Amino acid sequence: ELKDIQKNCLRNNISIVLQEPFLFSKTIKENITITNKDTDFEEVRSVTRISHIDDSINKFKDGYDTPVGEKGTTLSGGQKQRVAIARALLKKTPILIFDDSLSAVDTETDFQIRKSLKEYEKEATTLIITHRISTAKDADLIIVLDDGKIIESGNHNELISKDGLYKKIYDIQTKMV
C-alpha cells in the first residue's frame, strides 16, 4: 500500500513529469538542478540532450541562464515538458513516471526522446502514461485502462491482434497519419 510508505521514501525514489509541469521563476539551469543542486554542468547537459532541449536552450540569448518566468511563461509547452524531463532525469531515481509529458511535443521529438531514454531506462523503471499509440507501442508492457479499470494488457503486437480498445485507438490513430 502506498499509504503505508513514508512520503520521504516515495519522493526520494520516484520522479514524476506531469503533462503540465510546474517551472519556477528562475533560470532554465536552476529549474533543472532544483532537485540536485550539487551537480556539474556536464551532467546538466547530458540530461538536456536526452530530453532534446539542449539545442533549444542554446538558441536563447542567455542559454542556460535564460529566466523562465512564473510557471515557465517564456517557454513553449513542449519546452516546459522537456525541461521537466531533464529535471526528473537529473534526480536519478529508480522509478520515472511520465504522465502524458510528451503530449506537447511533435511525434518526431517524442520518438527522439523515447529513443534517448532507452539507454537511461536500463537504470530505472519507466512508466509512460499516454494516449498516443506511437508513444506506447515500444513499451515492454502496455496496460490499457478504461474508466480507471485495466481492460487489456500485453505488448503492442499482442494488443493489435485482439479486437479491443487498444486496437480501436490504433486504427483511428494510424488512419490519421
Secondary structure, DSSP 8 states (H G I E B T S, - for coil): -GGGS-HHHHHHHEEEEESS----SSBHHHHHHTT-TT--HHHHHHHHHHTT-HHHHHHSTTGGG-B--GGGTTS-HHHHHHHHHHHHHHHT-SEEEEESTTTTS-HHHHHHHHHHHHHHGGGSEEEEE-S-HHHHTT-S-EEEEETTEEEEEE-HHHHHTSSSHHHHHHHHHHHH-
